[in-house]
Amino acid sequence: MSKVYGVILAGGIGTRMGNVEKPKQFLDLGGKPVIIHTIEKFVIHPGFDAVLVLVPQAWVSYTRDIVRRQIPLKDKITVLPGGNTRNETIMNSIRYIEEQGDLDDHTIIVTHDSVRPFVTHRILDENIKYAGMYGACDTVVPATDTIVRSDDHDQITEIPDRKIMYQGQTPQSFRAKRLKELYDGLTESEKNILTDACKIMVLKGEHVHLVRGEVYNIKITYPYDLTVAQALLGMKTEEMQKC
């Protein structure tokens, strides 16, 4: 039976977070690292057969240690080194799946930023469902601000109709074998313009289904985001206590 892998992407070092002693995915949020909150969401979801966590090579041992100490269902988790780019990190995960003998036409990967700890059960459910149905899906929210395009970064080139604009989040989910085939078929110039894995599918004319995200499924990138995340965590704790 084909498997579903959660793939948590933590390959970056978080330079936009400022002068901090460790990558942003390892910063404290409510008493534990951000990445642990994110891993927990995947580990407790029954739809995943395994969870792969990809981090910078220098942080592999550290990550394995905090997973061992802080997550009871650690046997479901494998920590791997990431690549030089986001997409190479994803390809590392697919190579691992292939080495395990689990890569076939129906194997699904649900790729997610390690610094989006507020992903919901529903979003994960729908990513698994629609990746299986369509081969690829992307989590998005409708754009609330007007989008301004500037080709020269000096003056407005275009103001697109906001009604058809969306802001991308994660997860982004795929049939893993097909994604690898398309990526391997890209030219170097095509690889150089990639911003995320869904663009691989779009470049090759593949259908990418939209999954509705949540505005609070935020990515912790700047110090301000960590402050917002602390507030969100406090709100969710209060809601749980009322139940």
Buried (B, 14 or more C-beta within 10 A) or exposed (E): EBBBBBBBBBBBBBEEBEEBEBBBBBBEBBEBBBBBBBBBBBBEBEBBBBBBBBBBEEBBEBBBEBBEEBBEEBEBBBBBBBBEEBBBBBBBBBBBBBEEEBBBEBBBBBBBBBBBBBBEEEBBBBBBBBBBEBBBBBBBBEBEEEBEEEEEEEEEEEEEEEEEBBBBBBBBBBBBBBBBEBBEEBEEEBBEEBEBBBBBBEBBEBEBBBBEBBEBBBBBBBEEBBEEBEEBBEEEEEEEEEE
